[in-house]
Amino acid sequence: ALPDWEAGLRDYMGADNRMVPYLEVFSQTGAAATNFFPVIPVGGYYEDELARVYDLVMRDEVTAQAGLDEVTTNVQTELDKALAS
């Protein structure tokens, strides 16, 4: 069913859409995802950082990898602070 979904989305988006090469990865990770975010002391901050960086990536202001690296650094810093107190 996923290959059919990917083909339909590819047709809808157009073959030249920049997301098309990543549809298979999106399908695989989406199929394995759960409905819940990880429970950590800085969970709200983590979600906020992901949303902020997602926006930057969608506007082509940063690469996905650079954005995720920034989220990792920022959230780890806040998590370390929270766990130290």
PyMOL Python script that loads the backbone (N, CA, C, O; Angstrom):
from pymol import cmd

cmd.read_pdbstr("""\
ATOM      1  N   ALA A   1       0.820  -1.201   0.000  1.00  0.00           N
ATOM      2  CA  ALA A   1       0.000   0.000   0.000  1.00  0.00           C
ATOM      3  C   ALA A   1       0.862   1.262   0.000  1.00  0.00           C
ATOM      4  O   ALA A   1       0.497   2.260  -0.622  1.00  0.00           O
ATOM      5  N   LEU A   2       1.995   1.226   0.689  1.00  0.00           N
ATOM      6  CA  LEU A   2       2.835   2.420   0.730  1.00  0.00           C
ATOM      7  C   LEU A   2       3.385   2.808  -0.633  1.00  0.00           C
ATOM      8  O   LEU A   2       3.399   3.995  -0.956  1.00  0.00           O
ATOM      9  N   PRO A   3       3.848   1.844  -1.461  1.00  0.00           N
ATOM     10  CA  PRO A   3       4.323   2.262  -2.789  1.00  0.00           C
ATOM     11  C   PRO A   3       3.226   2.955  -3.605  1.00  0.00           C
ATOM     12  O   PRO A   3       3.509   3.896  -4.346  1.00  0.00           O
ATOM     13  N   ASP A   4       1.963   2.489  -3.471  1.00  0.00           N
ATOM     14  CA  ASP A   4       0.852   3.138  -4.173  1.00  0.00           C
ATOM     15  C   ASP A   4       0.644   4.559  -3.648  1.00  0.00           C
ATOM     16  O   ASP A   4       0.409   5.488  -4.421  1.00  0.00           O
ATOM     17  N   TRP A   5       0.734   4.714  -2.339  1.00  0.00           N
ATOM     18  CA  TRP A   5       0.575   6.030  -1.728  1.00  0.00           C
ATOM     19  C   TRP A   5       1.680   6.961  -2.209  1.00  0.00           C
ATOM     20  O   TRP A   5       1.426   8.113  -2.562  1.00  0.00           O
ATOM     21  N   GLU A   6       2.916   6.448  -2.221  1.00  0.00           N
ATOM     22  CA  GLU A   6       4.045   7.257  -2.676  1.00  0.00           C
ATOM     23  C   GLU A   6       3.871   7.665  -4.136  1.00  0.00           C
ATOM     24  O   GLU A   6       4.130   8.813  -4.499  1.00  0.00           O
ATOM     25  N   ALA A   7       3.431   6.726  -4.970  1.00  0.00           N
ATOM     26  CA  ALA A   7       3.233   7.031  -6.393  1.00  0.00           C
ATOM     27  C   ALA A   7       2.153   8.096  -6.562  1.00  0.00           C
ATOM     28  O   ALA A   7       2.304   9.015  -7.367  1.00  0.00           O
ATOM     29  N   GLY A   8       1.068   7.974  -5.807  1.00  0.00           N
ATOM     30  CA  GLY A   8      -0.004   8.962  -5.888  1.00  0.00           C
ATOM     31  C   GLY A   8       0.458  10.337  -5.440  1.00  0.00           C
ATOM     32  O   GLY A   8       0.127  11.346  -6.062  1.00  0.00           O
ATOM     33  N   LEU A   9       1.218  10.371  -4.368  1.00  0.00           N
ATOM     34  CA  LEU A   9       1.724  11.647  -3.875  1.00  0.00           C
ATOM     35  C   LEU A   9       2.734  12.243  -4.849  1.00  0.00           C
ATOM     36  O   LEU A   9       2.748  13.452  -5.077  1.00  0.00           O
ATOM     37  N   ARG A  10       3.575  11.388  -5.418  1.00  0.00           N
ATOM     38  CA  ARG A  10       4.558  11.848  -6.406  1.00  0.00           C
ATOM     39  C   ARG A  10       3.840  12.474  -7.604  1.00  0.00           C
ATOM     40  O   ARG A  10       4.247  13.523  -8.102  1.00  0.00           O
ATOM     41  N   ASP A  11       2.768  11.822  -8.059  1.00  0.00           N
ATOM     42  CA  ASP A  11       1.993  12.359  -9.181  1.00  0.00           C
ATOM     43  C   ASP A  11       1.349  13.695  -8.808  1.00  0.00           C
ATOM     44  O   ASP A  11       1.325  14.628  -9.611  1.00  0.00           O
ATOM     45  N   TYR A  12       0.833  13.774  -7.594  1.00  0.00           N
ATOM     46  CA  TYR A  12       0.177  14.992  -7.133  1.00  0.00           C
ATOM     47  C   TYR A  12       1.173  16.150  -7.004  1.00  0.00           C
ATOM     48  O   TYR A  12       0.884  17.278  -7.405  1.00  0.00           O
ATOM     49  N   MET A  13       2.341  15.857  -6.443  1.00  0.00           N
ATOM     50  CA  MET A  13       3.341  16.893  -6.186  1.00  0.00           C
ATOM     51  C   MET A  13       4.112  17.285  -7.437  1.00  0.00           C
ATOM     52  O   MET A  13       4.579  18.418  -7.559  1.00  0.00           O
ATOM     53  N   GLY A  14       4.239  16.361  -8.346  1.00  0.00           N
ATOM     54  CA  GLY A  14       5.053  16.601  -9.533  1.00  0.00           C
ATOM     55  C   GLY A  14       6.442  16.025  -9.336  1.00  0.00           C
ATOM     56  O   GLY A  14       7.020  16.147  -8.256  1.00  0.00           O
ATOM     57  N   ALA A  15       6.975  15.404 -10.363  1.00  0.00           N
ATOM     58  CA  ALA A  15       8.254  14.707 -10.264  1.00  0.00           C
ATOM     59  C   ALA A  15       9.415  15.632  -9.917  1.00  0.00           C
ATOM     60  O   ALA A  15      10.431  15.175  -9.394  1.00  0.00           O
ATOM     61  N   ASP A  16       9.279  16.917 -10.201  1.00  0.00           N
ATOM     62  CA  ASP A  16      10.385  17.842  -9.942  1.00  0.00           C
ATOM     63  C   ASP A  16      10.340  18.464  -8.542  1.00  0.00           C
ATOM     64  O   ASP A  16      11.198  19.279  -8.204  1.00  0.00           O
ATOM     65  N   ASN A  17       9.349  18.088  -7.728  1.00  0.00           N
ATOM     66  CA  ASN A  17       9.259  18.613  -6.368  1.00  0.00           C
ATOM     67  C   ASN A  17      10.454  18.128  -5.554  1.00  0.00           C
ATOM     68  O   ASN A  17      10.851  16.968  -5.661  1.00  0.00           O
ATOM     69  N   ARG A  18      11.025  19.011  -4.743  1.00  0.00           N
ATOM     70  CA  ARG A  18      12.239  18.667  -4.003  1.00  0.00           C
ATOM     71  C   ARG A  18      12.022  17.592  -2.940  1.00  0.00           C
ATOM     72  O   ARG A  18      12.991  17.011  -2.452  1.00  0.00           O
ATOM     73  N   MET A  19      10.783  17.320  -2.576  1.00  0.00           N
ATOM     74  CA  MET A  19      10.500  16.304  -1.564  1.00  0.00           C
ATOM     75  C   MET A  19      10.395  14.898  -2.147  1.00  0.00           C
ATOM     76  O   MET A  19      10.507  13.915  -1.414  1.00  0.00           O
ATOM     77  N   VAL A  20      10.185  14.793  -3.446  1.00  0.00           N
ATOM     78  CA  VAL A  20       9.947  13.497  -4.084  1.00  0.00           C
ATOM     79  C   VAL A  20      11.040  12.467  -3.784  1.00  0.00           C
ATOM     80  O   VAL A  20      10.705  11.317  -3.500  1.00  0.00           O
ATOM     81  N   PRO A  21      12.319  12.818  -3.832  1.00  0.00           N
ATOM     82  CA  PRO A  21      13.334  11.795  -3.559  1.00  0.00           C
ATOM     83  C   PRO A  21      13.269  11.215  -2.140  1.00  0.00           C
ATOM     84  O   PRO A  21      13.843  10.158  -1.879  1.00  0.00           O
ATOM     85  N   TYR A  22      12.585  11.891  -1.237  1.00  0.00           N
ATOM     86  CA  TYR A  22      12.554  11.470   0.163  1.00  0.00           C
ATOM     87  C   TYR A  22      11.235  10.809   0.571  1.00  0.00           C
ATOM     88  O   TYR A  22      11.046  10.500   1.748  1.00  0.00           O
ATOM     89  N   LEU A  23      10.331  10.591  -0.366  1.00  0.00           N
ATOM     90  CA  LEU A  23       9.025  10.031  -0.013  1.00  0.00           C
ATOM     91  C   LEU A  23       9.135   8.639   0.599  1.00  0.00           C
ATOM     92  O   LEU A  23       8.382   8.307   1.514  1.00  0.00           O
ATOM     93  N   GLU A  24      10.053   7.830   0.111  1.00  0.00           N
ATOM     94  CA  GLU A  24      10.199   6.480   0.659  1.00  0.00           C
ATOM     95  C   GLU A  24      10.628   6.540   2.127  1.00  0.00           C
ATOM     96  O   GLU A  24      10.095   5.809   2.961  1.00  0.00           O
ATOM     97  N   VAL A  25      11.575   7.398   2.435  1.00  0.00           N
ATOM     98  CA  VAL A  25      12.023   7.554   3.824  1.00  0.00           C
ATOM     99  C   VAL A  25      10.872   8.072   4.686  1.00  0.00           C
ATOM    100  O   VAL A  25      10.661   7.589   5.798  1.00  0.00           O
ATOM    101  N   PHE A  26      10.134   9.047   4.178  1.00  0.00           N
ATOM    102  CA  PHE A  26       8.987   9.589   4.900  1.00  0.00           C
ATOM    103  C   PHE A  26       7.965   8.483   5.183  1.00  0.00           C
ATOM    104  O   PHE A  26       7.429   8.398   6.288  1.00  0.00           O
ATOM    105  N   SER A  27       7.702   7.644   4.189  1.00  0.00           N
ATOM    106  CA  SER A  27       6.743   6.551   4.356  1.00  0.00           C
ATOM    107  C   SER A  27       7.208   5.559   5.409  1.00  0.00           C
ATOM    108  O   SER A  27       6.429   5.148   6.269  1.00  0.00           O
ATOM    109  N   GLN A  28       8.471   5.177   5.342  1.00  0.00           N
ATOM    110  CA  GLN A  28       8.992   4.187   6.286  1.00  0.00           C
ATOM    111  C   GLN A  28       9.000   4.714   7.714  1.00  0.00           C
ATOM    112  O   GLN A  28       8.603   4.005   8.639  1.00  0.00           O
ATOM    113  N   THR A  29       9.444   5.938   7.899  1.00  0.00           N
ATOM    114  CA  THR A  29       9.483   6.474   9.258  1.00  0.00           C
ATOM    115  C   THR A  29       8.079   6.771   9.776  1.00  0.00           C
ATOM    116  O   THR A  29       7.798   6.581  10.959  1.00  0.00           O
ATOM    117  N   GLY A  30       7.210   7.231   8.904  1.00  0.00           N
ATOM    118  CA  GLY A  30       5.835   7.495   9.316  1.00  0.00           C
ATOM    119  C   GLY A  30       5.102   6.234   9.723  1.00  0.00           C
ATOM    120  O   GLY A  30       4.314   6.243  10.669  1.00  0.00           O
ATOM    121  N   ALA A  31       5.363   5.139   9.005  1.00  0.00           N
ATOM    122  CA  ALA A  31       4.708   3.871   9.322  1.00  0.00           C
ATOM    123  C   ALA A  31       5.171   3.333  10.671  1.00  0.00           C
ATOM    124  O   ALA A  31       4.423   2.629  11.350  1.00  0.00           O
ATOM    125  N   ALA A  32       6.387   3.658  11.058  1.00  0.00           N
ATOM    126  CA  ALA A  32       6.932   3.156  12.318  1.00  0.00           C
ATOM    127  C   ALA A  32       6.701   4.110  13.488  1.00  0.00           C
ATOM    128  O   ALA A  32       6.990   3.765  14.634  1.00  0.00           O
ATOM    129  N   ALA A  33       6.191   5.287  13.213  1.00  0.00           N
ATOM    130  CA  ALA A  33       6.035   6.296  14.266  1.00  0.00           C
ATOM    131  C   ALA A  33       4.901   5.933  15.216  1.00  0.00           C
ATOM    132  O   ALA A  33       4.010   5.151  14.884  1.00  0.00           O
ATOM    133  N   THR A  34       4.960   6.516  16.389  1.00  0.00           N
ATOM    134  CA  THR A  34       3.877   6.348  17.358  1.00  0.00           C
ATOM    135  C   THR A  34       3.156   7.683  17.507  1.00  0.00           C
ATOM    136  O   THR A  34       3.504   8.667  16.856  1.00  0.00           O
ATOM    137  N   ASN A  35       2.168   7.700  18.354  1.00  0.00           N
ATOM    138  CA  ASN A  35       1.372   8.907  18.542  1.00  0.00           C
ATOM    139  C   ASN A  35       1.887   9.790  19.669  1.00  0.00           C
ATOM    140  O   ASN A  35       1.290  10.826  19.963  1.00  0.00           O
ATOM    141  N   PHE A  36       2.967   9.403  20.293  1.00  0.00           N
ATOM    142  CA  PHE A  36       3.402  10.106  21.490  1.00  0.00           C
ATOM    143  C   PHE A  36       4.823  10.622  21.354  1.00  0.00           C
ATOM    144  O   PHE A  36       5.678   9.978  20.746  1.00  0.00           O
ATOM    145  N   PHE A  37       5.059  11.776  21.919  1.00  0.00           N
ATOM    146  CA  PHE A  37       6.385  12.371  21.971  1.00  0.00           C
ATOM    147  C   PHE A  37       7.124  11.779  23.165  1.00  0.00           C
ATOM    148  O   PHE A  37       6.479  11.389  24.138  1.00  0.00           O
ATOM    149  N   PRO A  38       8.447  11.698  23.126  1.00  0.00           N
ATOM    150  CA  PRO A  38       9.164  11.158  24.289  1.00  0.00           C
ATOM    151  C   PRO A  38       8.950  12.042  25.519  1.00  0.00           C
ATOM    152  O   PRO A  38       8.895  13.268  25.422  1.00  0.00           O
ATOM    153  N   VAL A  39       8.834  11.396  26.663  1.00  0.00           N
ATOM    154  CA  VAL A  39       8.641  12.136  27.907  1.00  0.00           C
ATOM    155  C   VAL A  39      10.018  12.446  28.489  1.00  0.00           C
ATOM    156  O   VAL A  39      10.728  11.554  28.954  1.00  0.00           O
ATOM    157  N   ILE A  40      10.378  13.722  28.453  1.00  0.00           N
ATOM    158  CA  ILE A  40      11.644  14.184  29.019  1.00  0.00           C
ATOM    159  C   ILE A  40      11.367  15.478  29.777  1.00  0.00           C
ATOM    160  O   ILE A  40      10.367  16.145  29.513  1.00  0.00           O
ATOM    161  N   PRO A  41      12.232  15.839  30.706  1.00  0.00           N
ATOM    162  CA  PRO A  41      11.982  17.046  31.506  1.00  0.00           C
ATOM    163  C   PRO A  41      11.840  18.332  30.692  1.00  0.00           C
ATOM    164  O   PRO A  41      11.217  19.290  31.149  1.00  0.00           O
ATOM    165  N   VAL A  42      12.406  18.357  29.505  1.00  0.00           N
ATOM    166  CA  VAL A  42      12.335  19.560  28.671  1.00  0.00           C
ATOM    167  C   VAL A  42      11.535  19.275  27.392  1.00  0.00           C
ATOM    168  O   VAL A  42      11.849  19.795  26.321  1.00  0.00           O
ATOM    169  N   GLY A  43      10.511  18.449  27.525  1.00  0.00           N
ATOM    170  CA  GLY A  43       9.722  18.042  26.365  1.00  0.00           C
ATOM    171  C   GLY A  43       9.084  19.200  25.619  1.00  0.00           C
ATOM    172  O   GLY A  43       9.074  19.210  24.389  1.00  0.00           O
ATOM    173  N   GLY A  44       8.553  20.170  26.339  1.00  0.00           N
ATOM    174  CA  GLY A  44       7.939  21.332  25.693  1.00  0.00           C
ATOM    175  C   GLY A  44       8.952  22.129  24.899  1.00  0.00           C
ATOM    176  O   GLY A  44       8.677  22.582  23.788  1.00  0.00           O
ATOM    177  N   TYR A  45      10.131  22.293  25.485  1.00  0.00           N
ATOM    178  CA  TYR A  45      11.203  23.016  24.798  1.00  0.00           C
ATOM    179  C   TYR A  45      11.627  22.251  23.545  1.00  0.00           C
ATOM    180  O   TYR A  45      11.867  22.851  22.497  1.00  0.00           O
ATOM    181  N   TYR A  46      11.718  20.936  23.657  1.00  0.00           N
ATOM    182  CA  TYR A  46      12.083  20.082  22.523  1.00  0.00           C
ATOM    183  C   TYR A  46      11.086  20.272  21.376  1.00  0.00           C
ATOM    184  O   TYR A  46      11.483  20.475  20.228  1.00  0.00           O
ATOM    185  N   GLU A  47       9.803  20.206  21.692  1.00  0.00           N
ATOM    186  CA  GLU A  47       8.778  20.396  20.658  1.00  0.00           C
ATOM    187  C   GLU A  47       8.863  21.788  20.043  1.00  0.00           C
ATOM    188  O   GLU A  47       8.742  21.938  18.827  1.00  0.00           O
ATOM    189  N   ASP A  48       9.071  22.804  20.870  1.00  0.00           N
ATOM    190  CA  ASP A  48       9.197  24.177  20.362  1.00  0.00           C
ATOM    191  C   ASP A  48      10.395  24.316  19.428  1.00  0.00           C
ATOM    192  O   ASP A  48      10.299  24.952  18.378  1.00  0.00           O
ATOM    193  N   GLU A  49      11.514  23.721  19.809  1.00  0.00           N
ATOM    194  CA  GLU A  49      12.720  23.791  18.977  1.00  0.00           C
ATOM    195  C   GLU A  49      12.504  23.076  17.644  1.00  0.00           C
ATOM    196  O   GLU A  49      12.915  23.576  16.597  1.00  0.00           O
ATOM    197  N   LEU A  50      11.864  21.916  17.681  1.00  0.00           N
ATOM    198  CA  LEU A  50      11.584  21.204  16.433  1.00  0.00           C
ATOM    199  C   LEU A  50      10.683  22.029  15.524  1.00  0.00           C
ATOM    200  O   LEU A  50      10.912  22.096  14.317  1.00  0.00           O
ATOM    201  N   ALA A  51       9.670  22.651  16.091  1.00  0.00           N
ATOM    202  CA  ALA A  51       8.756  23.473  15.288  1.00  0.00           C
ATOM    203  C   ALA A  51       9.489  24.680  14.698  1.00  0.00           C
ATOM    204  O   ALA A  51       9.274  25.038  13.540  1.00  0.00           O
ATOM    205  N   ARG A  52      10.347  25.297  15.495  1.00  0.00           N
ATOM    206  CA  ARG A  52      11.100  26.466  15.033  1.00  0.00           C
ATOM    207  C   ARG A  52      12.021  26.087  13.879  1.00  0.00           C
ATOM    208  O   ARG A  52      12.064  26.774  12.858  1.00  0.00           O
ATOM    209  N   VAL A  53      12.751  25.001  14.044  1.00  0.00           N
ATOM    210  CA  VAL A  53      13.706  24.584  13.020  1.00  0.00           C
ATOM    211  C   VAL A  53      12.978  24.044  11.789  1.00  0.00           C
ATOM    212  O   VAL A  53      13.437  24.239  10.664  1.00  0.00           O
ATOM    213  N   TYR A  54      11.853  23.371  11.993  1.00  0.00           N
ATOM    214  CA  TYR A  54      11.059  22.897  10.855  1.00  0.00           C
ATOM    215  C   TYR A  54      10.701  24.076   9.952  1.00  0.00           C
ATOM    216  O   TYR A  54      10.806  23.992   8.728  1.00  0.00           O
ATOM    217  N   ASP A  55      10.281  25.165  10.572  1.00  0.00           N
ATOM    218  CA  ASP A  55       9.931  26.363   9.811  1.00  0.00           C
ATOM    219  C   ASP A  55      11.135  26.879   9.023  1.00  0.00           C
ATOM    220  O   ASP A  55      10.999  27.244   7.856  1.00  0.00           O
ATOM    221  N   LEU A  56      12.292  26.911   9.640  1.00  0.00           N
ATOM    222  CA  LEU A  56      13.505  27.374   8.956  1.00  0.00           C
ATOM    223  C   LEU A  56      13.866  26.467   7.784  1.00  0.00           C
ATOM    224  O   LEU A  56      14.268  26.943   6.723  1.00  0.00           O
ATOM    225  N   VAL A  57      13.720  25.169   7.981  1.00  0.00           N
ATOM    226  CA  VAL A  57      14.029  24.210   6.908  1.00  0.00           C
ATOM    227  C   VAL A  57      13.047  24.375   5.753  1.00  0.00           C
ATOM    228  O   VAL A  57      13.453  24.372   4.591  1.00  0.00           O
ATOM    229  N   MET A  58      11.771  24.517   6.059  1.00  0.00           N
ATOM    230  CA  MET A  58      10.767  24.653   5.004  1.00  0.00           C
ATOM    231  C   MET A  58      10.956  25.936   4.202  1.00  0.00           C
ATOM    232  O   MET A  58      10.570  26.002   3.034  1.00  0.00           O
ATOM    233  N   ARG A  59      11.546  26.953   4.820  1.00  0.00           N
ATOM    234  CA  ARG A  59      11.822  28.204   4.109  1.00  0.00           C
ATOM    235  C   ARG A  59      13.221  28.213   3.497  1.00  0.00           C
ATOM    236  O   ARG A  59      13.693  29.247   3.024  1.00  0.00           O
ATOM    237  N   ASP A  60      13.877  27.057   3.509  1.00  0.00           N
ATOM    238  CA  ASP A  60      15.227  26.899   2.948  1.00  0.00           C
ATOM    239  C   ASP A  60      16.242  27.849   3.571  1.00  0.00           C
ATOM    240  O   ASP A  60      17.170  28.295   2.898  1.00  0.00           O
ATOM    241  N   GLU A  61      16.070  28.158   4.848  1.00  0.00           N
ATOM    242  CA  GLU A  61      17.027  29.014   5.547  1.00  0.00           C
ATOM    243  C   GLU A  61      18.148  28.206   6.187  1.00  0.00           C
ATOM    244  O   GLU A  61      19.238  28.728   6.418  1.00  0.00           O
ATOM    245  N   VAL A  62      17.884  26.936   6.474  1.00  0.00           N
ATOM    246  CA  VAL A  62      18.910  26.005   6.957  1.00  0.00           C
ATOM    247  C   VAL A  62      18.634  24.647   6.338  1.00  0.00           C
ATOM    248  O   VAL A  62      17.514  24.374   5.907  1.00  0.00           O
ATOM    249  N   THR A  63      19.650  23.794   6.291  1.00  0.00           N
ATOM    250  CA  THR A  63      19.432  22.426   5.819  1.00  0.00           C
ATOM    251  C   THR A  63      18.787  21.623   6.941  1.00  0.00           C
ATOM    252  O   THR A  63      18.856  22.004   8.110  1.00  0.00           O
ATOM    253  N   ALA A  64      18.168  20.525   6.579  1.00  0.00           N
ATOM    254  CA  ALA A  64      17.543  19.676   7.587  1.00  0.00           C
ATOM    255  C   ALA A  64      18.581  19.201   8.601  1.00  0.00           C
ATOM    256  O   ALA A  64      18.327  19.207   9.806  1.00  0.00           O
ATOM    257  N   GLN A  65      19.740  18.794   8.114  1.00  0.00           N
ATOM    258  CA  GLN A  65      20.777  18.301   9.027  1.00  0.00           C
ATOM    259  C   GLN A  65      21.262  19.395   9.969  1.00  0.00           C
ATOM    260  O   GLN A  65      21.423  19.158  11.166  1.00  0.00           O
ATOM    261  N   ALA A  66      21.495  20.588   9.437  1.00  0.00           N
ATOM    262  CA  ALA A  66      21.939  21.699  10.284  1.00  0.00           C
ATOM    263  C   ALA A  66      20.875  22.033  11.326  1.00  0.00           C
ATOM    264  O   ALA A  66      21.195  22.317  12.480  1.00  0.00           O
ATOM    265  N   GLY A  67      19.614  21.996  10.917  1.00  0.00           N
ATOM    266  CA  GLY A  67      18.530  22.271  11.848  1.00  0.00           C
ATOM    267  C   GLY A  67      18.455  21.238  12.955  1.00  0.00           C
ATOM    268  O   GLY A  67      18.305  21.586  14.126  1.00  0.00           O
ATOM    269  N   LEU A  68      18.559  19.965  12.590  1.00  0.00           N
ATOM    270  CA  LEU A  68      18.516  18.907  13.600  1.00  0.00           C
ATOM    271  C   LEU A  68      19.728  18.970  14.523  1.00  0.00           C
ATOM    272  O   LEU A  68      19.621  18.706  15.720  1.00  0.00           O
ATOM    273  N   ASP A  69      20.875  19.319  13.959  1.00  0.00           N
ATOM    274  CA  ASP A  69      22.067  19.475  14.798  1.00  0.00           C
ATOM    275  C   ASP A  69      21.866  20.592  15.817  1.00  0.00           C
ATOM    276  O   ASP A  69      22.273  20.471  16.972  1.00  0.00           O
ATOM    277  N   GLU A  70      21.236  21.678  15.381  1.00  0.00           N
ATOM    278  CA  GLU A  70      20.968  22.798  16.285  1.00  0.00           C
ATOM    279  C   GLU A  70      19.984  22.392  17.379  1.00  0.00           C
ATOM    280  O   GLU A  70      20.171  22.728  18.548  1.00  0.00           O
ATOM    281  N   VAL A  71      18.934  21.666  16.992  1.00  0.00           N
ATOM    282  CA  VAL A  71      17.964  21.182  17.980  1.00  0.00           C
ATOM    283  C   VAL A  71      18.667  20.292  18.997  1.00  0.00           C
ATOM    284  O   VAL A  71      18.453  20.431  20.201  1.00  0.00           O
ATOM    285  N   THR A  72      19.501  19.384  18.517  1.00  0.00           N
ATOM    286  CA  THR A  72      20.216  18.476  19.411  1.00  0.00           C
ATOM    287  C   THR A  72      21.055  19.247  20.421  1.00  0.00           C
ATOM    288  O   THR A  72      21.003  18.971  21.620  1.00  0.00           O
ATOM    289  N   THR A  73      21.821  20.204  19.940  1.00  0.00           N
ATOM    290  CA  THR A  73      22.676  20.997  20.823  1.00  0.00           C
ATOM    291  C   THR A  73      21.849  21.775  21.842  1.00  0.00           C
ATOM    292  O   THR A  73      22.138  21.744  23.038  1.00  0.00           O
ATOM    293  N   ASN A  74      20.823  22.471  21.367  1.00  0.00           N
ATOM    294  CA  ASN A  74      20.009  23.304  22.256  1.00  0.00           C
ATOM    295  C   ASN A  74      19.261  22.479  23.293  1.00  0.00           C
ATOM    296  O   ASN A  74      19.255  22.819  24.476  1.00  0.00           O
ATOM    297  N   VAL A  75      18.632  21.400  22.852  1.00  0.00           N
ATOM    298  CA  VAL A  75      17.832  20.588  23.775  1.00  0.00           C
ATOM    299  C   VAL A  75      18.740  19.854  24.759  1.00  0.00           C
ATOM    300  O   VAL A  75      18.409  19.746  25.940  1.00  0.00           O
ATOM    301  N   GLN A  76      19.874  19.351  24.289  1.00  0.00           N
ATOM    302  CA  GLN A  76      20.785  18.659  25.202  1.00  0.00           C
ATOM    303  C   GLN A  76      21.285  19.602  26.291  1.00  0.00           C
ATOM    304  O   GLN A  76      21.407  19.205  27.450  1.00  0.00           O
ATOM    305  N   THR A  77      21.572  20.843  25.922  1.00  0.00           N
ATOM    306  CA  THR A  77      22.010  21.840  26.907  1.00  0.00           C
ATOM    307  C   THR A  77      20.938  22.049  27.969  1.00  0.00           C
ATOM    308  O   THR A  77      21.237  22.057  29.163  1.00  0.00           O
ATOM    309  N   GLU A  78      19.688  22.219  27.539  1.00  0.00           N
ATOM    310  CA  GLU A  78      18.589  22.431  28.486  1.00  0.00           C
ATOM    311  C   GLU A  78      18.317  21.178  29.313  1.00  0.00           C
ATOM    312  O   GLU A  78      18.002  21.271  30.499  1.00  0.00           O
ATOM    313  N   LEU A  79      18.437  20.006  28.690  1.00  0.00           N
ATOM    314  CA  LEU A  79      18.223  18.755  29.418  1.00  0.00           C
ATOM    315  C   LEU A  79      19.298  18.570  30.487  1.00  0.00           C
ATOM    316  O   LEU A  79      18.997  18.163  31.609  1.00  0.00           O
ATOM    317  N   ASP A  80      20.538  18.865  30.144  1.00  0.00           N
ATOM    318  CA  ASP A  80      21.620  18.768  31.127  1.00  0.00           C
ATOM    319  C   ASP A  80      21.363  19.691  32.314  1.00  0.00           C
ATOM    320  O   ASP A  80      21.591  19.307  33.461  1.00  0.00           O
ATOM    321  N   LYS A  81      20.890  20.908  32.040  1.00  0.00           N
ATOM    322  CA  LYS A  81      20.571  21.849  33.122  1.00  0.00           C
ATOM    323  C   LYS A  81      19.451  21.297  34.006  1.00  0.00           C
ATOM    324  O   LYS A  81      19.528  21.351  35.233  1.00  0.00           O
ATOM    325  N   ALA A  82      18.414  20.767  33.364  1.00  0.00           N
ATOM    326  CA  ALA A  82      17.264  20.255  34.112  1.00  0.00           C
ATOM    327  C   ALA A  82      17.652  19.051  34.973  1.00  0.00           C
ATOM    328  O   ALA A  82      17.177  18.913  36.100  1.00  0.00           O
ATOM    329  N   LEU A  83      18.500  18.196  34.450  1.00  0.00           N
ATOM    330  CA  LEU A  83      18.885  17.002  35.197  1.00  0.00           C
ATOM    331  C   LEU A  83      19.900  17.307  36.297  1.00  0.00           C
ATOM    332  O   LEU A  83      20.038  16.539  37.249  1.00  0.00           O
ATOM    333  N   ALA A  84      20.605  18.424  36.165  1.00  0.00           N
ATOM    334  CA  ALA A  84      21.598  18.809  37.175  1.00  0.00           C
ATOM    335  C   ALA A  84      20.957  19.446  38.401  1.00  0.00           C
ATOM    336  O   ALA A  84      21.565  19.488  39.470  1.00  0.00           O
ATOM    337  N   SER A  85      19.741  19.936  38.253  1.00  0.00           N
ATOM    338  CA  SER A  85      19.116  20.639  39.385  1.00  0.00           C
ATOM    339  C   SER A  85      18.288  19.726  40.252  1.00  0.00           C
ATOM    340  O   SER A  85      17.704  20.174  41.238  1.00  0.00           O
TER     341      SER A  85
END
""", "prot")
cmd.dss("prot")
cmd.show_as("cartoon", "prot")
cmd.util.cbc("prot")
cmd.orient("prot")
